[in-house]
Structures are given as structure tokens and as C-alpha cells.
Amino acid sequence: MNLAFDHPWLLLALPLALLPLLRIPMQSVMHPNLALVPADPLSRSLETALRVGSMLGIVSLVLGVAGLSRGERVIETVGTGAEIVIMLDRSRSMDQGFGRMQAGQQLLMQMGETKNAAARRVLSEFVTQRPNDAIGLLNFSTRPIPVLPLTTHHAALQAAIDAAGLGRGLAETDIGQAVLAGLQYFENRPYNGSRVLLLVSDGGAQLDEITRKRIVEATRFYRVSLYWIYLRGSGSPGLQSAAASGEQSDSVPEYFLDRFFKQMGVPYHAYEVEDPARLKAAIADIDRLQRLPTRTTEILPRQPLDVLTFGLALLLLAPVIVVSALQVTRWSRSAAPSSR
């Protein structure tokens, strides 16, 4: 066990634990004839036990004062899963409902659950189904907002996903900076077999050349798979419709972004969803694809042991105090020896 001390110099007081071995002169109790005093092995055993208990109690007390703690520990876990960074769009349009294309190429707004609420609900279920994953969360709108780094503490992650529903989003989004910020989550981390960027957004972007180059270099360097869950809203032609429109498709941000992701040279898949059911199906497909052997390392902080040491000292020294209070210092009149 890796042990540490806050004040190691106080361990110099450990020799005080030898004090109970010393026979300090006690107050005498007069008796006319010691030969008449019967042998008392129980008292001798009790005396030995009290001395040993006193020694251990002093040791525990000194260790507690010195600040004994369990040192920092590194735990390595081998399981099945991935390192996943969720990038959740928090723009104002996410507070609207889904859009569905009807016959005649007419896009209708669906009433009911908003895209933000549906995304948070399905992502929460996704996290629950992947207990071995290290998952991080990044919200973005006009700027990326790192919320939680890659972690296996999914209770905190669930709370962060719930908190993404508070307030209203901003009007603009910058997906390029969000992707770059999400890739930074993998910085200085050993490669464990599977890395995923999960982009959940209802819009695209026309990225400048410098941003595109930085994204391509980072995704290849960190060996990341990219999934885009495109939440189709009102006024959106959709990825497939934009692709079919020919030369003017480059003016559609969603199609421009989708084509750029396809040309990066990394594993990529886009899911175009028009309702919560398709969103859930897309998440289930990602859950099925990203289950590879992984090795995760978790650093546990120091754990103070002062409660244990002081509690043990109290338990060992309390009987000494009680016995000292019950010690006979003089014979009572009824127990005094006869003068005849």
C-alpha cells in the first residue's frame, strides 16, 4: 500500500509508544501481609493487555497527527468501449422541433419534443449503456464551451447533459472551432484503441481553408472516427437533397460540411434524423459500431486516513482511562484487614 504523510517529521514522536513498558512508581496500597494476597492471573493479563493497547494507541495517535493518508493511486482498467467526445449544439435552433420532408418536397415542422430535449434524452441513455467508456462533453454555439473532460464518472456526465437544457441558445454556431476544441480532448492521452468525435447539430458550416487544414491534421494525428448526427429542422434541404441539387450544393452549409468530412480520410458517417425515433436508432448504431477493447488509466487522489487513526487511538486508549478511574488507591473500611 502506498502511504504518505502530511507532516512526516512528527513521526519522531513514535518512541513515545514505549512509555507504557516503563514501570512508573504508583501510589501504594497498604496491606498487613502480602503473603495473604492470592495470585491474580486475570489482573496480570489485564495489565499486559492495557500496556499493549496503550502502545498501539500512542502509535495511532502519532500517525494521525502526522497526517497519514493513502497515496495517489493509478488504476488501469481493461474493457470494451471507446473514448468519446460529445459535441452538443446549443444554438437557438436546437430549441425548435424536428422537420420532416413530406410528399412534394414540402418540409413540415413537427410539434412536440425539441431537438435539444430529444438529443439530451437519447445521449443520456447512450451514456448509461456504455459504463466502460471515457466520455467527455463539449457544448458549442458561437464559441466552444468545454463542460467535462474525458471521464468514466458517468454520474457527473449525466448531470452535465441535463444542464445543457438550461437557458436558451445563441443565434450563431461555429462548428469548425467546436471540432478543433473537441479534438483537444485527446491531447496528451495514450491511444487506447478507439476514439470518437460525436457531433450532434442541426446545422452545417462553410469552413475556411486554415480551419479545414487544422481539422484534417488533428483528426489524422489523434486517429479519430467522426460521427455527425444531423438533426434536420425547418428550412433545411437535408444532406441528400442538397447533394442532388448539383452545382449549387456548395452554397448549402450542411452539404459543404458533410462533403468536407467525407474527404478528410478518416472513418466518418453522417446520420440524418427527422424525429426522436431516428435519433435513437442512430445512437444505437454508433453504440454497436464502437465496441473495441480499450485500456483506461484513472488516477485516484490521496485519501486521508485521519478518521481511522484517531478513531483507533480512541478505541485503544479509552479502556486505559476507564481502568485508571477504577483503580483502588486505598482500602475501604469494610475491606480493611482485621487488626486482631
Secondary structure, DSSP 8 states (H G I E B T S, - for coil): --EEESSGGGGGGGGGGGGGGS---------S-GGGS---HHHHHHHHHHHHHHHHHHHHHHHHHTTEEE--EEEEEEEEE-EEEEEEE-BGGGGS--EEEETTTEEEE--SS-HHHHHHHHHHHHHHT-TT-EEEEEEESSSEEEEEEEES-HHHHHHHHHHTTSS--BS---HHHHHHHHHGGGTT----S-EEEEEEES------HHHHHHHHHHHHHHT-EEEEEEE--TT---HHHHHHTGGGGGGSHHHHHHHHHHTSSS-EEEEEESSHHHHHHHHHHHHHH--EEEEEEEEE--EE-HHHHHHHHHHHHHHHHHHHHH---S--TTTS----
